[in-house]
């Protein structure tokens, strides 16, 4: 593969994912964008995908990181090293803020997955990956990203009153 080609593929994946998340969360594919500082020093928002305009929410509670490709590093039950490294990095970047992590991964020729530290209502995660953090473990719930996009975003947080009333403020 030519040098720089994988970076362009990653940028395309981030742009596509931003549009999908914008449509899913806000019914507006232009609400979220690939961060202009993606892969560099973070500024106002954390993550690869951030708000592009005024949101109907009180705050942006997510740290959305995306990974694309990695043909030789596809995770399975015996090898999760790369995925765990990415989780460690996104946890470290989160700091003390109460952000919800979305790690969206598209391994080569595999379905896109979403790992999050806050489980969804009404959808059971087929896999929970316990990630060592501090003196304990932080569970990450793994979902099929494309399947989640077919669900009503807000109904996936029915079990979280704080998000519904303090952040989303949509009268759910």
ABEGO torsion letter per residue (X at the ends): XBBGAAAAAAAAAAAAAAAAAAAAAAGBAAABBBBAABGBBBBABBEABBBABBBABABBABBBBBBBEGAAABBBAABAAAAAAAAAAAAAAAEABBBBBBBBBBBBGBBBBBBBABBBBGBBBABBBBBBBEABBBBBBBBBAAAAAABBAAAAAAABAAAAAAAAGAGX
